Amino acid sequence: MPGLLHLRGHLAGPVPAVELPDGRTFATDDPAGHAAVSQALGRHVTIEPEADVAHHDEGPVSVITTAALLQLALVLREPVDPTRFRANLLIDLPGTGFPEDGWLDPRPAGGSGGDTSAAGTADPLRDDRHGAG
């Protein structure tokens, strides 16, 4: 949704708050906040809890790279705080772009310098230590 990345969310009391690009902040349960966010995005929106919606950060591992963060900062023309993405791993990669889009195998190799011996060949989602999976 165009404009969404210009909004900021944070916890401010019992309910989350949304901060608009002009600095105004509204509690997510405030109808005035719904109207202000709608105006900022140029379309009618409401802010609702997503208890029944699966999120990427509910998976085993969430990864982001410094290259992707730098690319996003170039697009937005402002620094991007990596904690905003709540990733489990921040991988320091030179350059810009979204290198993770080209990763075909979702399992990281482990080790350093491309050495895959630390990872072995076991399925990382299966615990083979006790003969069960």
C-alpha positions in Angstrom: 0.0 0.0 0.0 1.7 3.2 -1.1 2.6 5.5 1.8 2.4 2.8 4.4 6.2 2.7 5.0 6.1 6.4 5.9 4.0 5.6 9.0 5.5 4.4 12.3 4.0 2.2 14.9 4.9 1.8 18.5 3.5 0.8 21.8 2.1 3.8 23.7 0.1 2.6 26.7 -2.5 -0.2 26.5 -2.9 0.0 22.7 -0.4 0.5 19.9 -0.1 4.0 18.3 0.6 5.1 14.8 2.8 8.1 14.0 2.1 10.0 10.8 4.9 11.6 8.7 3.9 15.1 10.1 4.6 13.8 13.6 1.0 13.5 14.8 0.4 10.3 16.8 -2.9 8.5 17.4 -3.8 5.5 19.4 -5.0 2.7 17.1 -8.4 2.6 18.7 -9.0 6.3 18.2 -11.4 7.0 15.3 -9.6 10.3 14.6 -6.5 8.2 14.0 -8.3 6.1 11.4 -9.4 9.2 9.6 -5.9 10.7 9.8 -4.2 7.5 8.5 -6.9 7.3 5.7 -6.0 10.9 4.7 -2.3 10.2 4.8 -2.7 7.1 2.6 -5.2 8.6 0.3 -7.7 5.8 0.8 -10.2 4.7 3.5 -8.6 2.4 6.1 -9.4 1.2 9.5 -6.8 -0.1 12.0 -7.8 -3.5 13.5 -6.0 -6.1 15.6 -4.8 -9.1 13.5 -5.2 -12.0 16.0 -6.3 -14.4 13.3 -3.7 -13.4 10.6 -0.5 -15.4 10.2 2.7 -13.2 10.2 6.1 -13.8 8.8 7.7 -13.4 12.2 5.7 -16.4 13.6 8.0 -18.7 11.5 11.1 -20.4 12.8 13.5 -17.7 11.5 13.1 -14.2 10.0 16.2 -12.9 8.2 17.0 -9.4 6.7 20.3 -8.2 5.2 22.1 -4.9 5.6 22.1 -4.6 1.8 18.3 -4.7 1.8 18.1 -2.2 4.6 20.4 0.2 2.6 18.3 -0.3 -0.5 15.1 0.5 1.4 16.8 3.6 2.9 17.7 4.7 -0.6 14.1 4.3 -1.8 12.6 6.1 1.2 15.4 8.7 1.4 15.8 8.2 5.1 17.6 5.7 7.4 15.7 2.5 8.2 15.9 1.1 11.7 16.5 -2.7 11.4 14.6 -3.4 14.6 11.4 -2.3 12.8 11.4 -5.7 11.0 11.8 -7.8 14.2 14.1 -10.2 12.3 15.9 -13.0 14.2 19.0 -12.5 12.1 20.6 -9.4 10.5 23.1 -10.5 7.9 25.8 -8.0 7.0 26.2 -8.0 3.2 28.0 -5.4 1.1 26.1 -3.3 -1.5 22.5 -2.7 -2.0 19.5 -4.5 -3.4 17.5 -7.4 -2.1 19.9 -10.4 -2.3 17.6 -12.6 -0.2 15.1 -12.6 -3.1 17.6 -14.7 -5.0 18.1 -17.3 -2.3 16.4 -20.5 -3.5 17.2 -22.8 -0.5 15.5 -21.3 2.6 18.0 -23.2 4.8 21.1 -21.2 5.7 24.4 -23.1 5.2 26.0 -22.0 8.5 29.7 -21.8 9.2 31.7 -19.0 7.8 33.2 -18.1 4.4 30.8 -20.5 2.6 31.9 -23.5 4.8 28.8 -25.7 5.1 30.3 -28.4 7.3 28.9 -26.7 10.4 25.4 -27.1 9.1 25.6 -30.7 7.9 22.8 -32.1 5.7 20.1 -32.5 8.3 16.7 -30.8 7.9 16.9 -27.8 10.2 13.2 -28.1 11.0 13.6 -31.6 12.2 15.4 -32.7 15.5 17.3 -35.8 14.7 19.2 -35.8 18.0 16.7 -38.2 19.6 15.8 -40.3 16.6 12.5 -38.5 16.2 11.4 -35.9 13.7 
